[in-house]
């Protein structure tokens, strides 16, 4: 778990200073390697448009786009349906897959892409993203068998998505002033750095239920669906660093 925490902190520091797709790619590539994965992929959809930042082999990416595999990719389809962090394996999935999906997994495996962990990032208004760490079947990563790892992986994906949105997309509007109170912003800021509610409470010298109260208020003010969505919106709107 210590390895994951170090990788997470390095990742957050790197994402915070990234300003273009190349810099974001380098930060996520380093995190993938530190965690024992071979590649990463971030795919964000807005209607029919999409943005891809990844380290997958160029030939596979071109083949994927040419065949419009985003429409049949089982990982994308599950990420659209589910909200939780999930692991996947082509070897296991082909057993219950149809012929089109079986062909997809066989072709991905030819490039060494055989298993991974994906984090769905629903954003509303016909917008959606998924962040994936992937590897070949022989590799063992630092996140296997750890439920606690899911929390940090979701925070990493949320942080990456929010900063990419803020850096590479034109903002719809800027608030004249923050709708969040100082305490609400502080709580969200510590959560974005991987702290739990209990640890945030210790740092701020308040009770955990008070932290939860501030987070719930921030969620309502920002119109977010859950805590991670609240953090993402706060980062995107520049309400927390």
GIGI-V409936 format. One record per backbone hydrogen bond with DSSP energy under -1.0 kcal/mol. NH is the residue of the N-H (numbers start at 0). CO is the residue of the C=O. Records with the same first field share a line. If there is no record, write none. Layout:
# GIGI-V409936
NH: CO, CO
This chain:
# GIGI-V409936
4: 0
5: 1
6: 2
7: 3
8: 4
9: 5
10: 6
11: 7
12: 8
13: 9
14: 10
15: 11
23: 19
24: 20
25: 21
26: 22
27: 23
28: 24
29: 25
30: 26
31: 27
32: 28
33: 29
34: 30
35: 32
36: 31
37: 133
38: 133
40: 131
41: 52
42: 129
43: 50
44: 127
45: 48
46: 125
48: 45
50: 43
52: 41
54: 39
60: 56
61: 57
62: 58
63: 59
64: 60
65: 61
66: 62
67: 64
68: 63
70: 67
71: 68
72: 68
76: 72
77: 73
78: 74
79: 75
80: 76
81: 77
85: 117
87: 115
89: 113
92: 88
93: 89
94: 91
95: 92
101: 97
102: 98
103: 99
104: 100
105: 101
106: 102
107: 103
108: 104
109: 105
110: 107
111: 108
112: 107
113: 111, 134
114: 134
115: 87
116: 132
117: 85
118: 130
120: 128
122: 126
127: 44
128: 120
129: 42
130: 118
131: 40
132: 116
133: 38
134: 114
138: 135
141: 34
145: 142
151: 147
152: 148
153: 149
154: 150
155: 151
156: 152
157: 153
158: 154
159: 155
160: 156
161: 157
162: 158
163: 159
164: 160
165: 161
166: 162
167: 163
168: 164
184: 180
185: 181
186: 182
187: 183
188: 184
189: 185
190: 186
191: 187
193: 190
194: 189
199: 195
200: 196
201: 197
202: 198
203: 199
205: 200
210: 206
211: 207
212: 208
213: 209
214: 210
215: 211
216: 212
217: 213
218: 214
219: 215
220: 216
221: 217
223: 218
229: 225
230: 226
231: 227
232: 228
233: 229
234: 230
235: 231
236: 232
237: 234
238: 233
